[in-house]
Amino acid sequence: MSYARSARTKFGQLMGQCKAWLAENKPSATQPKGTELYQQTMAAYKSQHRIGRFNAYIVKHVLKADETNPQGGNGGSTGGAGDLG
């Protein structure tokens, strides 16, 4: 497998995880402001003056934090708070 193909595969996996995280945590009819984790993540993203894309921020600070510390936050696929502060 070439490097470009493996990079595309990895990117596709990360975006799939990001999409799943957003589907679980984003604002909805039952939670108009989203989950507590979503609110913390959005506040941390806004505090950096929205530099970059929100999906990239989720991958870097929420999903990667789960890989390094699976016991942190909620654990599992919903994502931990990681280093949002």
MARFINU-114323 format. One record per atom (N, C-alpha, C, O): residue number from 1; residue in one letter; atom name; z, y, x. Coordinates in steps of 0.02 Angstrom, whole numbers. Atoms other than C-alpha are relative to their C-alpha. Layout:
BEGIN
R; NUM; a; CA; Z; Y; X
...
# end
This chain:
BEGIN
R; 1; m; N; 0; -59; 43
R; 1; m; CA; 0; 0; 0
R; 1; m; C; 0; 62; 45
R; 1; m; O; 39; 67; 92
R; 2; s; N; 5; -60; -40
R; 2; s; CA; -48; 167; 70
R; 2; s; C; 59; 46; -14
R; 2; s; O; 93; 41; -65
R; 3; y; N; -55; -48; 8
R; 3; y; CA; 77; 307; 95
R; 3; y; C; -11; 43; -62
R; 3; y; O; 37; 56; -98
R; 4; a; N; 14; -44; 57
R; 4; a; CA; -9; 416; -36
R; 4; a; C; 15; -37; -66
R; 4; a; O; 43; -9; -113
R; 5; r; N; -12; 39; 61
R; 5; r; CA; -2; 277; -166
R; 5; r; C; 75; -11; -10
R; 5; r; O; 100; -5; -66
R; 6; s; N; -72; 11; 7
R; 6; s; CA; 182; 240; -129
R; 6; s; C; 35; 66; -19
R; 6; s; O; 84; 65; -56
R; 7; a; N; -29; -65; 18
R; 7; a; CA; 221; 427; -141
R; 7; a; C; -12; 15; -73
R; 7; a; O; 33; 39; -108
R; 8; r; N; 15; -10; 71
R; 8; r; CA; 134; 438; -309
R; 8; r; C; 43; -45; -44
R; 8; r; O; 67; -24; -97
R; 9; t; N; -41; 46; 38
R; 9; t; CA; 228; 285; -369
R; 9; t; C; 72; 24; -3
R; 9; t; O; 103; 24; -56
R; 10; k; N; -69; -26; -2
R; 10; k; CA; 395; 357; -313
R; 10; k; C; 7; 62; -44
R; 10; k; O; 56; 69; -80
R; 11; f; N; -1; -60; 40
R; 11; f; CA; 354; 524; -394
R; 11; f; C; -1; -18; -75
R; 11; f; O; 36; 11; -115
R; 12; g; N; 3; 23; 70
R; 12; g; CA; 308; 436; -556
R; 12; g; C; 66; -29; -24
R; 12; g; O; 86; -17; -81
R; 13; q; N; -65; 29; 19
R; 13; q; CA; 472; 341; -556
R; 13; q; C; 52; 55; -9
R; 13; q; O; 90; 54; -57
R; 14; l; N; -48; -55; 6
R; 14; l; CA; 573; 500; -525
R; 14; l; C; -12; 42; -62
R; 14; l; O; 35; 62; -96
R; 15; m; N; 15; -40; 60
R; 15; m; CA; 483; 595; -663
R; 15; m; C; 17; -40; -64
R; 15; m; O; 37; -10; -114
R; 16; g; N; -20; 42; 57
R; 16; g; CA; 512; 448; -781
R; 16; g; C; 75; 2; -11
R; 16; g; O; 99; 6; -68
R; 17; q; N; -73; -5; 5
R; 17; q; CA; 698; 453; -742
R; 17; q; C; 20; 69; -25
R; 17; q; O; 67; 76; -65
R; 18; c; N; -14; -69; 21
R; 18; c; CA; 698; 642; -764
R; 18; c; C; -14; 8; -74
R; 18; c; O; 26; 38; -110
R; 19; k; N; 18; -4; 71
R; 19; k; CA; 611; 627; -932
R; 19; k; C; 52; -36; -43
R; 19; k; O; 71; -11; -96
R; 20; a; N; -51; 37; 37
R; 20; a; CA; 737; 496; -989
R; 20; a; C; 66; 40; -2
R; 20; a; O; 99; 42; -53
R; 21; w; N; -61; -40; -4
R; 21; w; CA; 883; 606; -930
R; 21; w; C; -4; 59; -49
R; 21; w; O; 44; 73; -85
R; 22; l; N; 8; -57; 45
R; 22; l; CA; 814; 756; -1024
R; 22; l; C; 2; -22; -73
R; 22; l; O; 32; 12; -115
R; 23; a; N; 0; 25; 68
R; 23; a; CA; 786; 652; -1181
R; 23; a; C; 71; -14; -24
R; 23; a; O; 87; -4; -83
R; 24; e; N; -69; 16; 18
R; 24; e; CA; 969; 598; -1178
R; 24; e; C; 45; 62; -3
R; 24; e; O; 92; 63; -42
R; 25; n; N; -47; -55; -9
R; 25; n; CA; 1046; 766; -1133
R; 25; n; C; -22; 67; -28
R; 25; n; O; 19; 112; -35
R; 26; k; N; 25; -65; 21
R; 26; k; CA; 936; 907; -1198
R; 26; k; C; 27; 19; -69
R; 26; k; O; 53; -24; -105
R; 27; p; N; -23; -21; 67
R; 27; p; CA; 980; 1010; -1353
R; 27; p; C; -37; -39; -55
R; 27; p; O; -96; -55; -49
R; 28; s; N; 28; 36; 57
R; 28; s; CA; 953; 921; -1518
R; 28; s; C; 33; 26; -63
R; 28; s; O; 73; 73; -61
R; 29; a; N; -29; -22; 64
R; 29; a; CA; 997; 939; -1701
R; 29; a; C; 75; -13; -2
R; 29; a; O; 112; 27; -30
R; 30; t; N; -71; 16; 0
R; 30; t; CA; 1166; 856; -1673
R; 30; t; C; 39; 39; 53
R; 30; t; O; 98; 52; 44
R; 31; q; N; -31; -40; -54
R; 31; q; CA; 1203; 952; -1512
R; 31; q; C; -46; 59; 16
R; 31; q; O; -88; 53; 60
R; 32; p; N; 47; -57; -9
R; 32; p; CA; 1118; 1124; -1522
R; 32; p; C; -2; 28; 71
R; 32; p; O; -53; 57; 91
R; 33; k; N; 0; -25; -69
R; 33; k; CA; 1169; 1168; -1343
R; 33; k; C; -11; -55; 51
R; 33; k; O; -10; -41; 111
R; 34; g; N; 8; 56; -46
R; 34; g; CA; 1141; 997; -1269
R; 34; g; C; 68; -28; 20
R; 34; g; O; 120; -3; -2
R; 35; t; N; -63; 31; -23
R; 35; t; CA; 1271; 887; -1185
R; 35; t; C; 35; 47; 49
R; 35; t; O; 6; 95; 73
R; 36; e; N; -39; -39; -49
R; 36; e; CA; 1407; 957; -1074
R; 36; e; C; -34; -2; 68
R; 36; e; O; -38; 49; 103
R; 37; l; N; 34; 6; -64
R; 37; l; CA; 1313; 891; -923
R; 37; l; C; -64; 43; 2
R; 37; l; O; -78; 74; 53
R; 38; y; N; 60; -42; 4
R; 38; y; CA; 1152; 977; -980
R; 38; y; C; 19; 74; 8
R; 38; y; O; -14; 111; 45
R; 39; q; N; -22; -70; -4
R; 39; q; CA; 1246; 1142; -1001
R; 39; q; C; 21; 17; 72
R; 39; q; O; 5; 71; 96
R; 40; q; N; -20; -11; -70
R; 40; q; CA; 1323; 1125; -826
R; 40; q; C; -61; 4; 46
R; 40; q; O; -65; 46; 90
R; 41; t; N; 60; 2; -41
R; 41; t; CA; 1155; 1082; -751
R; 41; t; C; -41; 64; -9
R; 41; t; O; -65; 93; 39
R; 42; m; N; 38; -61; 15
R; 42; m; CA; 1068; 1229; -837
R; 42; m; C; 34; 61; 30
R; 42; m; O; 1; 106; 57
R; 43; a; N; -37; -56; -29
R; 43; a; CA; 1206; 1349; -782
R; 43; a; C; -9; 3; 75
R; 43; a; O; -18; 57; 104
R; 44; a; N; 9; 2; -73
R; 44; a; CA; 1191; 1291; -602
R; 44; a; C; -71; 19; 19
R; 44; a; O; -81; 54; 69
R; 45; y; N; 71; -17; -12
R; 45; y; CA; 1001; 1306; -610
R; 45; y; C; -11; 75; -8
R; 45; y; O; -45; 105; 33
R; 46; k; N; 7; -72; 12
R; 46; k; CA; 1012; 1482; -682
R; 46; k; C; 34; 40; 55
R; 46; k; O; 12; 95; 72
R; 47; s; N; -37; -37; -52
R; 47; s; CA; 1138; 1532; -548
R; 47; s; C; -41; 7; 64
R; 47; s; O; -26; 51; 105
R; 48; q; N; 43; -7; -58
R; 48; q; CA; 1004; 1505; -416
R; 48; q; C; -63; 40; -18
R; 48; q; O; -113; 37; 16
R; 49; h; N; 53; -45; 23
R; 49; h; CA; 893; 1628; -512
R; 49; h; C; -64; -38; -18
R; 49; h; O; -120; -12; -9
R; 50; r; N; 56; 42; 23
R; 50; r; CA; 781; 1487; -578
R; 50; r; C; -56; -8; 51
R; 50; r; O; -115; -8; 34
R; 51; i; N; 50; 12; -53
R; 51; i; CA; 695; 1460; -413
R; 51; i; C; -19; -74; -3
R; 51; i; O; 24; -118; 1
R; 52; g; N; 24; 69; 6
R; 52; g; CA; 588; 1304; -429
R; 52; g; C; -5; -20; -72
R; 52; g; O; 7; 19; -117
R; 53; r; N; 8; 27; 68
R; 53; r; CA; 559; 1195; -579
R; 53; r; C; 64; -37; -20
R; 53; r; O; 97; -67; 22
R; 54; f; N; -60; 32; 25
R; 54; f; CA; 699; 1127; -689
R; 54; f; C; -2; -75; 12
R; 54; f; O; 49; -105; 29
R; 55; n; N; 6; 72; -13
R; 55; n; CA; 633; 949; -673
R; 55; n; C; 17; -17; 72
R; 55; n; O; 51; -66; 85
R; 56; a; N; -15; 12; -70
R; 56; a; CA; 640; 960; -484
R; 56; a; C; 75; 8; 13
R; 56; a; O; 104; -29; 53
R; 57; y; N; -72; -11; -7
R; 57; y; CA; 817; 1028; -496
R; 57; y; C; 39; -61; -25
R; 57; y; O; 87; -82; 7
R; 58; i; N; -33; 59; 28
R; 58; i; CA; 869; 881; -605
R; 58; i; C; -6; -59; 49
R; 58; i; O; 43; -93; 62
R; 59; v; N; 11; 55; -47
R; 59; v; CA; 793; 756; -483
R; 59; v; C; 44; 9; 62
R; 59; v; O; 77; -38; 84
R; 60; k; N; -36; -12; -62
R; 60; k; CA; 874; 837; -331
R; 60; k; C; 76; -1; -9
R; 60; k; O; 111; -31; 32
R; 61; h; N; -72; -9; 5
R; 61; h; CA; 1047; 876; -397
R; 61; h; C; 35; -48; -47
R; 61; h; O; 95; -59; -39
R; 62; v; N; -33; 45; 47
R; 62; v; CA; 1080; 754; -539
R; 62; v; C; -18; -72; 15
R; 62; v; O; 27; -113; 26
R; 63; l; N; 20; 70; -10
R; 63; l; CA; 978; 596; -512
R; 63; l; C; 15; -24; 71
R; 63; l; O; 39; -80; 79
R; 64; k; N; -15; 20; -69
R; 64; k; CA; 997; 593; -322
R; 64; k; C; 75; -6; 10
R; 64; k; O; 97; -48; 50
R; 65; a; N; -72; 5; -5
R; 65; a; CA; 1184; 624; -341
R; 65; a; C; 24; -67; -28
R; 65; a; O; 72; -96; -2
R; 66; d; N; -18; 65; 27
R; 66; d; CA; 1193; 467; -448
R; 66; d; C; -14; -56; 49
R; 66; d; O; 24; -105; 51
R; 67; e; N; 16; 52; -49
R; 67; e; CA; 1109; 365; -311
R; 67; e; C; 53; -2; 54
R; 67; e; O; 71; -57; 77
R; 68; t; N; -49; -1; -54
R; 68; t; CA; 1235; 422; -181
R; 68; t; C; 70; -12; -24
R; 68; t; O; 112; -36; 14
R; 69; n; N; -66; 9; 27
R; 69; n; CA; 1386; 417; -296
R; 69; n; C; -5; -26; -72
R; 69; n; O; 1; 13; -119
R; 70; p; N; 11; 26; 68
R; 70; p; CA; 1358; 300; -445
R; 70; p; C; 63; 4; -44
R; 70; p; O; 56; -1; -105
R; 71; q; N; -62; -5; 40
R; 71; q; CA; 1541; 318; -500
R; 71; q; C; 13; 71; -24
R; 71; q; O; 56; 81; -67
R; 72; g; N; -12; -69; 17
R; 72; g; CA; 1530; 508; -515
R; 72; g; C; -24; 18; -70
R; 72; g; O; -71; -13; -95
R; 73; g; N; 20; -24; 66
R; 73; g; CA; 1518; 597; -682
R; 73; g; C; 0; -55; -51
R; 73; g; O; 47; -95; -54
R; 74; n; N; 6; 51; 52
R; 74; n; CA; 1461; 487; -825
R; 74; n; C; -24; -66; 29
R; 74; n; O; -14; -118; -2
R; 75; g; N; 28; 60; -29
R; 75; g; CA; 1377; 364; -708
R; 75; g; C; -60; -24; -40
R; 75; g; O; -74; 4; -93
R; 76; g; N; 56; 28; 37
R; 76; g; CA; 1227; 263; -761
R; 76; g; C; -58; 47; -8
R; 76; g; O; -68; 91; 34
R; 77; s; N; 62; -37; 8
R; 77; s; CA; 1069; 338; -830
R; 77; s; C; 10; 70; -25
R; 77; s; O; -37; 111; -22
R; 78; t; N; -10; -68; 26
R; 78; t; CA; 1149; 493; -907
R; 78; t; C; 11; 49; 56
R; 78; t; O; 4; 110; 46
R; 79; g; N; -6; -44; -57
R; 79; g; CA; 1183; 563; -735
R; 79; g; C; 69; 28; 7
R; 79; g; O; 102; 46; -42
R; 80; g; N; -65; -32; -15
R; 80; g; CA; 1339; 628; -651
R; 80; g; C; -11; 73; 15
R; 80; g; O; -68; 96; 22
R; 81; a; N; 6; -71; -13
R; 81; a; CA; 1376; 809; -617
R; 81; a; C; -24; 13; 71
R; 81; a; O; -53; 66; 85
R; 82; g; N; 24; -9; -68
R; 82; g; CA; 1340; 784; -433
R; 82; g; C; 27; 61; 34
R; 82; g; O; 87; 76; 29
R; 83; d; N; -21; -60; -35
R; 83; d; CA; 1345; 943; -330
R; 83; d; C; -25; 62; -36
R; 83; d; O; -58; 104; -6
R; 84; l; N; 26; -55; 40
R; 84; l; CA; 1310; 1065; -470
R; 84; l; C; 35; 66; 14
R; 84; l; O; 9; 119; -3
R; 85; g; N; -39; -62; -11
R; 85; g; CA; 1441; 1190; -414
R; 85; g; C; -22; 41; 57
R; 85; g; O; 7; 94; 71
# end
